[in-house]
Amino acid sequence: MKSRSLGSAILHGKCPRCREGNIFPVAMMSYLKLTDVNHRCPHCEAVLTPEPDFFYGAMYISYAFSVALVINILLILNYLFGDPEMSVYVITVIISNFLLLPLMLRYSKVLYLYGVGKVKYDPEKSQSLK
């Protein structure tokens, strides 16, 4: 069985230890249960929430995503429409933030878990528990 790459595991929101089990109980682009994270990996039983407020640090990553989104929208609108009204900027940013909210919240948690979490990849865990 071929093991999943790090990029693929992050992209699909998989457990950092086995890269097979889902971090979230519902689909990535779901507005239901936006903040829910599986306490344990359903595949290898790794603890995905090491302490009760572990994912508070993910707010900084989510903030960076929001800032990047606003800057990109402002640049794109300015380039395509040549300095539109302020209301166009505001409405576009609000709609974009609403549409991308699940992705930004989820990926901020995934990146925080992979970067700060002490769970490291173990190829044996991904293959032995099928």
Secondary structure as UniProt FT lines:
FT   HELIX           6..12
FT   TURN            16..18
FT   TURN            28..29
FT   TURN            32..35
FT   TURN            42..44
FT   TURN            52..53
FT   HELIX           54..57
FT   HELIX           58..81
FT   HELIX           86..116
FT   HELIX           123..128
//
